[in-house]
Amino acid sequence: MSQHNSIKRVVLISLLVLPFLIYFFWVYSAEQNFFVTLNYVGPQNGVAENGDTNYYKIPDWEFTTQDDSTLSSKELEGAIYVANFFFATCPSICPAMNYNVQQVQERFKGYEHIRIVSFSVDPEHDTVAVLKNYEKRMGATPGRWFFLTGDKEKIYQTAAGYFLSAMEDSLADGGFLHSENLVLVDWKGRIRSGKDDQGNLKGVYNGLSVDDVNTLKDDIKVLIAEYEKQKSVDAYREEKAKKAQAHD
C-alpha cells in the first residue's frame, strides 16, 4: 500500500513539474529555432553590430495604389507579403497567375499580417481607376491586396530588386514581357524561400503552377510560425535587457 502511494506521489509531482520544465526549456532557449525555417535569397551584406547576418533586402520603393494612396516598402515592414508583376490588359499569363494569387489570399484571409503586392508593368494604361476595377474583378480584399502604378522605369527597376524581369517587348503578348513568378518577402523586407525536392533553393514560385502555389502556401505557413517565434524572441530579449539595466 505504501509503495502504491509512493508511485501516486511521484506521478503527481511529475504532472506538476512537467509544465514548468517545458516552460523553462522554451524560455531559456527562446533565441533558438526548433522548427524548419525558410532560406534567405540574395547576397549577404555582412554582419550587424548585434551579430545578426545582414541578409539582402528589397530596395526601397513607393508607388500609387488602386485607392489613389501611396504605399512604400517601408510601410510593409512588419508584414509578410507576396509580390508579383502583371498588367490589366494582359491576354496570356496574368489572368491565370492572379487567379492563383487570389487562392493564396483566400487561404490566409484570417491572418492579419499577410499582404499581396502586384506591380503593373504598364502603368501608363493601368491608372488608379483601371486598377480599382481590376481589384473588383480579382475579388481582392481592400487593404490586403495592393495593385500599384507609377513611373514605368522605377517599376522595372523595382522588378530587378525582386530578381524578376519586367520590360516592354513588342514581340510579347500585349506588348510587355514580365515574369510569372511570385516572390515571398518577410517582415523585414528580405526574400525568403524553401527548397525543391532536390534540395535546391527555389528562390521564386511559378504563379502558373498549382504545385508551386501550393508550395508557396506551405512556405508562408512556415514563415508565419517563424514570425510568431521571432516576436517571442524579441520580447524575451527586451525583458532580459530590462533586467540587466535594473541590476546595473
C-alpha positions in Angstrom: 0.0 0.0 0.0 2.8 2.3 0.9 4.6 1.6 -2.4 1.3 2.3 -4.3 1.1 5.7 -2.5 4.7 6.5 -3.4 4.1 5.8 -7.0 1.0 8.0 -7.0 3.0 10.8 -5.3 5.8 10.5 -8.0 3.2 10.7 -10.8 1.5 13.7 -9.2 4.8 15.5 -8.7 5.7 14.8 -12.3 2.5 16.2 -13.6 3.1 19.4 -11.5 6.7 19.8 -12.5 6.5 18.9 -16.2 4.7 22.1 -17.4 7.4 24.2 -15.5 10.2 22.2 -17.2 8.7 22.7 -20.6 8.3 26.4 -19.9 11.8 26.7 -18.6 13.2 24.9 -21.6 11.3 27.1 -24.0 12.1 30.5 -22.3 15.8 29.8 -21.8 16.1 28.5 -25.4 14.0 31.3 -26.8 16.7 32.6 -29.1 16.9 29.3 -30.9 14.5 27.9 -33.5 13.2 24.4 -33.1 11.5 24.1 -36.4 12.3 24.4 -40.1 12.9 27.9 -41.3 13.0 29.3 -44.8 16.2 30.2 -46.5 17.2 33.8 -47.4 17.5 34.7 -51.1 20.2 37.1 -52.4 23.7 38.2 -51.3 24.6 38.7 -47.7 25.7 42.1 -46.6 28.0 41.4 -43.7 27.1 41.2 -40.0 25.2 43.7 -37.9 26.5 45.1 -34.5 24.3 42.6 -32.7 25.8 39.7 -34.5 22.9 39.0 -36.8 23.6 38.5 -40.5 22.6 41.3 -42.8 20.6 39.5 -45.5 19.6 41.0 -48.8 16.7 43.4 -48.5 14.3 44.7 -51.2 15.5 48.2 -52.3 13.1 50.9 -51.2 10.2 51.8 -53.4 7.0 53.9 -53.3 4.1 53.7 -55.7 0.4 54.6 -56.1 -2.3 52.1 -55.1 -5.7 51.4 -56.7 -7.2 53.6 -53.9 -5.1 56.6 -55.1 -3.0 56.5 -52.0 0.7 55.7 -51.7 2.3 52.5 -50.5 6.0 52.1 -49.8 8.2 49.1 -49.0 8.8 50.7 -45.6 5.1 50.5 -44.8 5.2 46.8 -45.4 7.8 46.1 -42.7 6.1 44.1 -40.0 4.1 42.2 -42.6 4.7 39.1 -44.7 3.8 39.6 -48.4 3.8 38.1 -51.8 4.9 40.2 -54.8 4.3 39.8 -58.5 4.2 41.8 -61.7 1.3 42.0 -64.2 -0.8 44.3 -66.4 -4.5 44.7 -66.6 -4.9 44.1 -70.3 -2.5 41.0 -70.3 -4.0 38.5 -72.7 -1.9 35.5 -71.6 -0.4 34.6 -68.3 -1.8 37.3 -65.9 -5.4 36.0 -65.5 -4.2 32.5 -64.6 -1.3 33.9 -62.4 -3.5 36.3 -60.5 -6.3 33.7 -60.1 -3.6 31.6 -58.2 -2.6 34.6 -56.2 -6.2 35.0 -55.3 -6.2 31.5 -53.9 -3.2 32.5 -51.7 -5.3 35.5 -50.5 -8.2 33.3 -49.6 -6.0 30.7 -47.8 -4.6 33.4 -45.4 -7.6 35.7 -45.2 -7.8 35.2 -41.4 -4.2 36.2 -40.8 -3.8 39.9 -40.5 -0.1 40.2 -41.2 -0.3 38.8 -44.8 -0.3 41.2 -47.8 -0.1 40.8 -51.6 1.5 43.5 -53.8 1.0 43.4 -57.6 3.0 45.9 -59.7 1.7 47.0 -63.1 4.3 46.8 -65.9 2.0 49.0 -68.0 1.4 52.0 -65.6 0.6 54.4 -68.5 -2.6 52.4 -69.1 -3.1 51.0 -65.6 -4.3 54.1 -63.9 -5.9 54.2 -60.5 -9.3 53.8 -62.0 -8.2 50.8 -64.1 -6.6 49.2 -61.1 -9.6 49.8 -59.0 -11.8 47.9 -61.5 -9.1 45.2 -61.6 -9.3 44.8 -57.9 -13.0 44.1 -58.1 -12.5 41.6 -60.9 -10.0 39.7 -58.8 -12.1 39.8 -55.7 -9.2 41.4 -53.9 -9.6 42.2 -50.2 -9.2 46.0 -49.7 -6.2 46.8 -47.6 -4.7 43.3 -48.1 -4.0 43.1 -51.8 -2.5 46.2 -53.4 -2.2 47.0 -57.2 0.4 49.5 -57.9 1.1 52.0 -60.6 3.7 54.8 -61.1 6.8 55.7 -63.0 7.4 52.9 -65.5 11.2 52.8 -65.3 11.1 52.8 -61.5 8.7 49.8 -61.6 11.1 48.0 -63.9 14.0 48.7 -61.6 11.9 47.5 -58.7 11.3 44.2 -60.5 15.0 43.7 -60.7 15.2 44.3 -57.0 12.9 41.2 -56.6 15.2 39.3 -59.1 12.3 39.4 -61.6 12.0 40.7 -65.2 9.7 43.4 -66.4 10.0 45.4 -69.7 8.3 46.5 -72.9 8.6 44.0 -75.7 6.7 44.4 -79.0 7.0 40.7 -79.7 5.4 39.7 -76.3 1.6 39.2 -75.9 0.2 42.6 -75.1 3.5 44.4 -75.7 5.0 43.7 -72.3 7.3 40.9 -71.0 7.3 40.1 -67.3 7.9 37.2 -65.0 5.1 34.9 -64.0 7.0 34.2 -60.7 5.8 35.1 -57.2 8.2 36.3 -54.5 7.8 35.8 -50.8 9.1 38.6 -48.6 9.3 38.6 -44.8 8.6 41.2 -42.2 12.0 42.9 -42.6 11.8 43.1 -46.4 14.0 40.0 -47.1 13.2 37.5 -49.8 12.6 34.0 -48.4 12.2 30.6 -50.0 12.0 26.9 -49.3 13.8 24.2 -51.3 12.6 22.0 -54.1 12.5 18.2 -54.0 16.2 18.0 -55.0 17.2 20.3 -52.1 17.9 23.3 -54.3 16.8 26.8 -53.2 13.6 27.7 -55.0 14.0 31.4 -54.8 10.7 32.1 -56.5 7.4 30.3 -57.1 5.9 29.9 -60.5 2.5 31.6 -60.4 1.1 29.4 -63.2 1.9 26.2 -61.4 -0.7 24.8 -59.0 2.0 22.7 -57.3 4.3 25.7 -56.9 1.5 27.8 -55.5 0.6 25.1 -53.0 4.3 25.0 -52.0 4.2 28.8 -51.6 1.2 28.4 -49.2 3.1 25.8 -47.2 6.1 28.1 -47.0 4.0 31.0 -45.9 2.8 28.9 -43.0 6.4 28.2 -42.1 7.2 31.9 -42.3 4.2 32.8 -40.1 5.5 30.3 -37.5 8.9 31.9 -37.6 7.4 35.4 -37.4 5.4 34.5 -34.3 8.5 32.9 -32.7 10.6 36.0 -33.6 8.1 38.1 -31.7 8.6 35.9 -28.7 12.3 36.2 -29.1 12.2 39.9 -29.3 10.0 40.1 -26.2 12.4 37.8 -24.4 15.4 39.9 -25.4 13.7 43.1 -24.3 12.8 41.5 -20.9 16.5 40.4 -20.5 17.7 43.9 -21.3 15.3 45.5 -18.8 16.5 43.1 -16.1 20.1 43.8 -16.9 19.5 47.5 -16.7 17.7 47.1 -13.4 20.8 45.3 -11.9 23.2 48.0 -13.1 
